[in-house]
């Protein structure tokens, strides 16, 4: 155990956590999570935060033809 009550394997796992979460490849099945309640709780908290963050700003698709209008405006300014 380290001074903060976490094991060295927790520190190693948490150092890799951003890459693991970003990959979305079955992180919940990672061997460390099967035996570590602290890191399992941490992952659950991070997933909750990430899900809530997605709700803050709605993702909108650009309106039909937007990129074509931008391209046309740029071409007209060059002429």
C-alpha positions as CSV (number, residue, x, y, z in Angstrom):
1,X,0.0,0.0,0.0
2,X,1.0,3.6,-0.6
3,X,0.6,6.5,1.8
4,X,-2.9,7.3,0.4
5,X,-4.2,3.8,1.0
6,X,-4.0,2.7,-2.6
7,X,-1.9,-0.1,-3.8
8,X,0.9,0.2,-6.4
9,X,-1.3,-1.7,-8.8
10,X,-4.0,0.9,-8.3
11,X,-1.6,3.6,-9.2
12,X,-0.5,1.7,-12.3
13,X,-4.1,1.1,-13.3
14,X,-5.1,4.7,-12.8
15,X,-2.1,5.9,-14.8
16,X,-3.5,3.9,-17.7
17,X,-7.1,4.8,-17.0
18,X,-7.5,7.6,-19.6
19,X,-6.3,5.4,-22.4
20,X,-8.5,2.5,-21.2
21,X,-11.6,4.7,-20.9
22,X,-10.9,6.3,-24.3
23,X,-10.6,2.9,-26.0
24,X,-14.0,1.7,-24.7
25,X,-12.7,-1.9,-25.1
26,X,-14.4,-3.7,-22.2
27,X,-12.7,-1.7,-19.5
28,X,-15.2,-3.1,-17.0
29,X,-13.6,-6.5,-17.6
30,X,-10.1,-5.3,-16.8
31,X,-8.5,-7.8,-14.3
32,X,-7.6,-5.1,-11.8
33,X,-11.3,-4.1,-11.5
34,X,-12.3,-7.6,-10.7
35,X,-10.4,-7.4,-7.4
36,X,-10.3,-3.7,-6.5
37,X,-13.4,-2.0,-5.2
38,X,-11.7,1.4,-5.0
39,X,-10.8,1.5,-8.7
40,X,-14.2,0.0,-9.7
41,X,-15.9,2.9,-7.8
42,X,-13.6,5.4,-9.4
43,X,-14.4,4.1,-12.9
44,X,-18.1,4.2,-12.1
45,X,-17.7,7.8,-11.0
46,X,-15.8,8.8,-14.1
47,X,-18.3,7.2,-16.4
48,X,-21.1,9.0,-14.5
49,X,-19.3,12.3,-15.0
50,X,-18.6,11.6,-18.7
51,X,-22.3,10.7,-19.3
52,X,-23.4,13.9,-17.5
53,X,-21.0,16.0,-19.5
54,X,-22.5,14.8,-22.8
55,X,-25.8,16.3,-21.6
56,X,-24.4,19.8,-21.0
57,X,-24.1,20.8,-24.7
58,X,-26.3,19.2,-27.3
59,X,-24.5,17.8,-30.3
60,X,-26.1,19.3,-33.4
61,X,-25.4,18.4,-37.0
62,X,-24.7,21.4,-39.3
63,X,-27.6,22.3,-41.5
64,X,-27.8,20.9,-45.0
65,X,-25.4,22.6,-47.4
66,X,-23.5,24.6,-44.7
67,X,-20.1,23.5,-45.9
68,X,-20.9,24.3,-49.5
69,X,-22.1,27.8,-48.6
70,X,-18.9,28.4,-46.6
71,X,-16.8,27.2,-49.6
72,X,-18.7,29.4,-52.0
73,X,-18.3,32.5,-49.7
74,X,-14.5,31.8,-49.5
75,X,-14.3,31.5,-53.3
76,X,-16.3,34.7,-53.8
77,X,-14.0,36.6,-51.4
78,X,-10.9,35.5,-53.3
79,X,-12.3,36.8,-56.6
